[in-house]
Amino acid sequence: MRAWSGPVDGGIAVLGAGLSGLSLAAHLAAVSARPGPVVLVDDGARDIRDAGWAFWSRRSGLLDAAVSARFARIRVHAGGRARTLGLGRYRYGVVRGADLASVVGEVTDRVDDIGLRTGRVAQVHDGARPRVALSDGTELHPEWVFDGRGPDADDRGTSPDAWLDFRGWRIRTEAPLFDPDVPTLFDFRTDQRRAASFVYVLPTDTRHALVEHTSFAHPDGGPVGTAAHDEALREYLAAVLGADEDTYIVEADESARLPLASRPPARRSGNIVRIGAAGGMLKGSSGYAYQRIQCDSAAIAQSLARHGHPFDVRPAPSRFARYDQGLLRAVVERPAVLERAFAGLFDRSSAEPILRFLDEESTWRDEAALFASLPAAPLLRAMAGR
């Protein structure tokens, strides 16, 4: 993306050049009309090229050129049984940060009025027109501000229902241990005593994979901790994959703690709009955000082009937030519920109905069929707030 050095008076300021900021900039570049220039503001403290995301979708998208791998099947091990499921019309995709940045640059460089300004945001002031103060003393005066700096950028977020606490190792093994055509989304052959946990395996080839240990933690509890995650990963590699510590190398590691909230946050304050995780794009029951961010970015860009404002964005039916709230409450209070629920949900030949439900595109009839396979009593108690 080209550098922007001039003043900003009108147009759009996008704060943060992470996933949500870059995605919105690309979608704004793709529409025929924008209310003035688009300037991304980022302090450069976090290199997005080291990041990565996975998602599922049954539609083509603007940034599909950034997808480095696609899968038509997934594997789940729950309730003592392994299942390999087709995805129907969906595909499970992987995007690397370096590829995303490159593709976004190609899209935005086709237009003249979109650029990146390096700087740290000190304050954002609302008013008749927003004012963005940078730490170097300069100010931007856009018409619209889209704030993608994350939930901690201010205090307007909602309290989480749970934490998604994970740590992953990118490993290289001596023996060919992985199926390069089938990722494992959920493997519950790991300790469930502290929290509902599973292992995720995303293969690159037969000897390279991301192996990740994930836990749903209580909203008032502390993090699982690096040592506990590492112990779980070593045990999984040894007991499940048959890989002793002297037969693999950890080439890189990553970890994060994401707040999972079923209630969407307040996104708007005047002409300031929160995007990405801060705007509620992190799905409460799954922790996935990539595809939701793409859909939200496209809707915002289309609304601005058609109406001159970004608010023609259709919200999901409110029942999905209630579903997320019930599941998260049940899982953090009764960790065994998660494996029982997933064992029922994935006891089928295709994961398409589950993915459609997680995309919040299912009907009442679809949901009734899915819920019939769930452990009803603990989920109903949780949804009732008991």
Solvent accessible surface area in square Angstrom, and as a share of the most:
residue,aa,sasa,rsa
1,M,60,0.27
2,R,88,0.32
3,A,90,0.70
4,W,50,0.17
5,S,111,0.71
6,G,28,0.27
7,P,119,0.75
8,V,4,0.03
9,D,109,0.56
10,G,10,0.09
11,G,4,0.04
12,I,0,0.00
13,A,0,0.00
14,V,0,0.00
15,L,0,0.00
16,G,11,0.10
17,A,18,0.14
18,G,30,0.28
19,L,20,0.10
20,S,10,0.07
21,G,0,0.00
22,L,14,0.07
23,S,0,0.00
24,L,1,0.01
25,A,0,0.00
26,A,0,0.00
27,H,20,0.09
28,L,0,0.00
29,A,10,0.08
30,A,59,0.45
31,V,16,0.09
32,S,118,0.76
33,A,48,0.37
34,R,55,0.20
35,P,33,0.21
36,G,31,0.30
37,P,36,0.22
38,V,0,0.00
39,V,0,0.00
40,L,0,0.00
41,V,2,0.01
42,D,33,0.17
43,D,70,0.37
44,G,56,0.54
45,A,89,0.69
46,R,214,0.78
47,D,60,0.31
48,I,27,0.14
49,R,153,0.56
50,D,121,0.63
51,A,42,0.33
52,G,39,0.38
53,W,55,0.19
54,A,18,0.14
55,F,9,0.04
56,W,14,0.05
57,S,13,0.08
58,R,82,0.30
59,R,131,0.48
60,S,106,0.68
61,G,41,0.39
62,L,68,0.34
63,L,6,0.03
64,D,47,0.24
65,A,83,0.65
66,A,1,0.01
67,V,25,0.14
68,S,53,0.34
69,A,38,0.29
70,R,116,0.42
71,F,12,0.05
72,A,46,0.36
73,R,110,0.40
74,I,1,0.01
75,R,70,0.26
76,V,0,0.00
77,H,23,0.10
78,A,0,0.00
79,G,54,0.52
80,G,69,0.66
81,R,129,0.47
82,A,61,0.47
83,R,28,0.10
84,T,64,0.37
85,L,1,0.00
86,G,25,0.24
87,L,2,0.01
88,G,42,0.40
89,R,146,0.53
90,Y,1,0.00
91,R,94,0.34
92,Y,2,0.01
93,G,0,0.00
94,V,20,0.11
95,V,0,0.00
96,R,139,0.51
97,G,0,0.00
98,A,46,0.36
99,D,41,0.21
100,L,0,0.00
101,A,32,0.24
102,S,62,0.40
103,V,15,0.09
104,V,1,0.00
105,G,7,0.07
106,E,98,0.44
107,V,10,0.06
108,T,0,0.00
109,D,63,0.33
110,R,179,0.65
111,V,32,0.18
112,D,128,0.66
113,D,43,0.22
114,I,0,0.00
115,G,0,0.00
116,L,54,0.27
117,R,37,0.13
118,T,103,0.60
119,G,16,0.16
120,R,134,0.49
121,V,18,0.10
122,A,52,0.40
123,Q,105,0.47
124,V,39,0.23
125,H,54,0.24
126,D,66,0.34
127,G,46,0.44
128,A,117,0.90
129,R,112,0.41
130,P,0,0.00
131,R,83,0.30
132,V,0,0.00
133,A,17,0.13
134,L,6,0.03
135,S,59,0.38
136,D,101,0.52
137,G,64,0.62
138,T,53,0.31
139,E,70,0.31
140,L,0,0.00
141,H,69,0.31
142,P,0,0.00
143,E,59,0.27
144,W,14,0.05
145,V,0,0.00
146,F,0,0.00
147,D,6,0.03
148,G,16,0.15
149,R,89,0.33
150,G,18,0.17
151,P,47,0.30
152,D,139,0.72
153,A,37,0.29
154,D,46,0.24
155,D,137,0.71
156,R,81,0.29
157,G,41,0.39
158,T,54,0.32
159,S,80,0.52
160,P,32,0.20
161,D,21,0.11
162,A,0,0.00
163,W,57,0.20
164,L,13,0.06
165,D,7,0.04
166,F,33,0.14
167,R,28,0.10
168,G,0,0.00
169,W,16,0.06
170,R,94,0.34
171,I,2,0.01
172,R,82,0.30
173,T,2,0.01
174,E,120,0.54
175,A,48,0.37
176,P,97,0.61
177,L,57,0.28
178,F,16,0.07
179,D,57,0.29
180,P,50,0.32
181,D,90,0.47
182,V,3,0.02
183,P,0,0.00
184,T,13,0.07
185,L,6,0.03
186,F,27,0.11
187,D,2,0.01
188,F,9,0.04
189,R,114,0.41
190,T,24,0.14
191,D,65,0.34
192,Q,44,0.19
193,R,213,0.78
194,R,158,0.58
195,A,11,0.08
196,A,0,0.00
197,S,4,0.03
198,F,16,0.07
199,V,0,0.00
200,Y,20,0.08
201,V,10,0.06
202,L,20,0.10
203,P,9,0.06
204,T,106,0.62
205,D,56,0.29
206,T,55,0.32
207,R,85,0.31
208,H,49,0.22
209,A,4,0.03
210,L,12,0.06
211,V,0,0.00
212,E,22,0.10
213,H,9,0.04
214,T,5,0.03
215,S,2,0.01
216,F,9,0.04
217,A,7,0.06
218,H,82,0.37
219,P,40,0.25
220,D,130,0.67
221,G,33,0.32
222,G,45,0.43
223,P,81,0.51
224,V,14,0.08
225,G,30,0.29
226,T,73,0.42
227,A,82,0.63
228,A,37,0.29
229,H,5,0.02
230,D,21,0.11
231,E,92,0.41
232,A,11,0.08
233,L,0,0.00
234,R,89,0.33
235,E,92,0.41
236,Y,7,0.03
237,L,0,0.00
238,A,48,0.37
239,A,90,0.70
240,V,39,0.22
241,L,43,0.21
242,G,60,0.58
243,A,3,0.02
244,D,86,0.44
245,E,119,0.53
246,D,118,0.61
247,T,42,0.25
248,Y,20,0.08
249,I,91,0.46
250,V,59,0.34
251,E,93,0.42
252,A,48,0.38
253,D,79,0.41
254,E,58,0.26
255,S,67,0.43
256,A,38,0.29
257,R,70,0.26
258,L,54,0.27
259,P,41,0.26
260,L,0,0.00
261,A,29,0.22
262,S,9,0.06
263,R,99,0.36
264,P,104,0.65
265,P,19,0.12
266,A,69,0.53
267,R,56,0.21
268,R,130,0.47
269,S,40,0.26
270,G,36,0.35
271,N,33,0.17
272,I,9,0.05
273,V,8,0.05
274,R,4,0.01
275,I,5,0.03
276,G,3,0.03
277,A,47,0.36
278,A,5,0.04
279,G,2,0.02
280,G,20,0.19
281,M,25,0.11
282,L,23,0.11
283,K,7,0.03
284,G,3,0.03
285,S,12,0.07
286,S,23,0.15
287,G,12,0.12
288,Y,48,0.18
289,A,18,0.14
290,Y,8,0.03
291,Q,42,0.19
292,R,64,0.23
293,I,10,0.05
294,Q,20,0.09
295,C,71,0.43
296,D,13,0.06
297,S,4,0.03
298,A,35,0.27
299,A,30,0.23
300,I,3,0.01
301,A,1,0.00
302,Q,75,0.34
303,S,2,0.01
304,L,6,0.03
305,A,30,0.23
306,R,171,0.62
307,H,97,0.43
308,G,37,0.36
309,H,64,0.29
310,P,4,0.03
311,F,73,0.30
312,D,79,0.41
313,V,43,0.25
314,R,223,0.81
315,P,111,0.70
316,A,52,0.40
317,P,64,0.40
318,S,99,0.64
319,R,43,0.16
320,F,2,0.01
321,A,31,0.24
322,R,118,0.43
323,Y,27,0.10
324,D,10,0.05
325,Q,35,0.15
326,G,0,0.00
327,L,36,0.18
328,L,1,0.00
329,R,66,0.24
330,A,0,0.00
331,V,1,0.01
332,V,22,0.13
333,E,88,0.39
334,R,80,0.29
335,P,38,0.24
336,A,65,0.50
337,V,2,0.01
338,L,2,0.01
339,E,43,0.19
340,R,133,0.49
341,A,1,0.01
342,F,19,0.08
343,A,18,0.14
344,G,15,0.15
345,L,20,0.10
346,F,5,0.02
347,D,74,0.38
348,R,74,0.27
349,S,100,0.64
350,S,34,0.22
351,A,0,0.00
352,E,23,0.11
353,P,38,0.24
354,I,3,0.02
355,L,7,0.03
356,R,46,0.17
357,F,27,0.11
358,L,32,0.16
359,D,43,0.22
360,E,30,0.13
361,E,68,0.31
362,S,7,0.05
363,T,76,0.44
364,W,175,0.61
365,R,203,0.74
366,D,37,0.19
367,E,2,0.01
368,A,63,0.49
369,A,70,0.54
370,L,3,0.01
371,F,69,0.29
372,A,90,0.70
373,S,41,0.26
374,L,33,0.16
375,P,15,0.09
376,A,58,0.45
377,A,54,0.42
378,P,8,0.05
379,L,15,0.08
380,L,117,0.58
381,R,87,0.32
382,A,0,0.00
383,M,49,0.22
384,A,64,0.49
385,G,48,0.46
386,R,190,0.69
